[in-house]
Amino acid sequence: MNYFRENIEKMAGYVPGFQPDAADIVKLNTNENPYPPSPDVLEAIGGVSAERLRRYPQPLADDFRRAASEVLAVPADHIICANGGDDLLTMCFRAFCDGDRPVAYPVPTYTLYETLARLQGCGVLEVALDSPDLTGDLADTAAALTIVCNPNAPTGSRIEQETLARLAEKMSGVLLIDEAYVDFADGDCLELAEQFDNVIILRSMSKGYSLAGIRFGYGIARPGLIEGLLKVKDSYNVDVVAIGAATAAIRDQRYFMENVEKIKDQRQRLTEKLRGLGFEVNQSQTNFVLAGCSGLGAEGFGVKNIYERLAERNIYVRYFDVPNLADKLRITVGTEEQNGKLIEALKGILETIS
Ligand SMILES: *Cc1c(COP(=O)(O)O)cnc(C)c1O
């Protein structure tokens, strides 16, 4: 007896990054921010009253929409709030895709897109990220939904706004630009959400604002798209504690900017140190680096071994067991102390394997 829909029965579920329990570990595997959120966030959470808990939260998270509207200089009704950026991705698949309406995206990218496509039962049209005519290839798919992760995970690379503007113009469907890592990048594509009626910008409070544990993200688009997405959204998809925390976090821009600068500074140091050890590291626009290890160590000594030896030392990074990433490690930028521990451990490991 098959209780599930055929696509659910057949698919493998999404596997989130390992979340170890121990306190004394160096956790550089899921791109969390290594610094705590603004002190205002804890105050806001502590200030949530019993009365507020008893009642349902604001359906549209209006407190957050107002605060974000001021910070981003976009009208509040151009913002839709979500239980993490991933929740907005789910809404988009439900709203735009089905068996006759495929999704397209460049690869390699965030693997959750494929999982959500399988759940929704829609076709997947993959385009090579390094294609010389990426926008042409994406437009040619004529997909109902096109997702560009920008800056991209796990490559850390970024596509210029003009390029995506040309894509938005050419394509027939909706363009979702996943800006989960934009806080660490040299620029964003926010303007496109005002300029085009088929562009949605996704933002997350998990990375730049140190709130991965709270689950809060949002989308920015013109009201036509926002109104459609609201039909798909769970009525109370963000809770009262999350609204308070996210609102306090986005209001404290000074703390946020200082925090982001610290991470960019550490990113540069980590990149240089890894290169010094012989890793190939591209200039990242995110809070992680992708370190290529081909040519390191003795013949036959793979990156998986390095990953495992780091884990033995309680240092966790991300290893992807897929063909085009199998010689690379994705390493979240940590604090100075965490990055130092990682570099020391890598030195020790490389000595024993060369
Ligand atoms: C982290 C992330 C998101 C959203 O994460 P949430 O924690 O759900 O806000 C979306 N896309 C990418 C590529 C991410 O890395």
The ligand as an SDF file (V2000), in Angstrom:
LIG
                    3D

 15 15  0  0  0  0  0  0  0  0999 V2000
   20.2710   30.3600    4.2540 C   0  0  0  0  0  0  0  0  0  0  0  0
   19.6890   30.3780    2.8940 C   0  0  0  0  0  0  0  0  0  0  0  0
   18.3470   30.6850    2.6350 C   0  0  0  0  0  0  0  0  0  0  0  0
   17.3120   31.0060    3.6550 C   0  0  0  0  0  0  0  0  0  0  0  0
   17.5530   30.4810    4.8840 O   0  0  0  0  0  0  0  0  0  0  0  0
   16.5320   30.7180    6.0920 P   0  0  0  0  0  0  0  0  0  0  0  0
   17.3430   30.3140    7.2720 O   0  0  0  0  0  0  0  0  0  0  0  0
   15.3660   29.8360    5.8250 O   0  0  0  0  0  0  0  0  0  0  0  0
   16.1690   32.1750    6.0860 O   0  0  0  0  0  0  0  0  0  0  0  0
   17.9160   30.7220    1.3310 C   0  0  0  0  0  0  0  0  0  0  0  0
   18.7560   30.4780    0.3270 N   0  0  0  0  0  0  0  0  0  0  0  0
   20.0480   30.1850    0.5300 C   0  0  0  0  0  0  0  0  0  0  0  0
   20.9220   29.9420   -0.6330 C   0  0  0  0  0  0  0  0  0  0  0  0
   20.5470   30.1040    1.8130 C   0  0  0  0  0  0  0  0  0  0  0  0
   21.8210   29.7830    2.0060 O   0  0  0  0  0  0  0  0  0  0  0  0
  1  2  1  0
  2  3  1  0
  2 14  2  0
  3  4  1  0
  3 10  2  0
  4  5  1  0
  5  6  1  0
  6  7  2  0
  6  8  1  0
  6  9  1  0
 10 11  1  0
 11 12  2  0
 12 13  1  0
 12 14  1  0
 14 15  1  0
M  END
$$$$
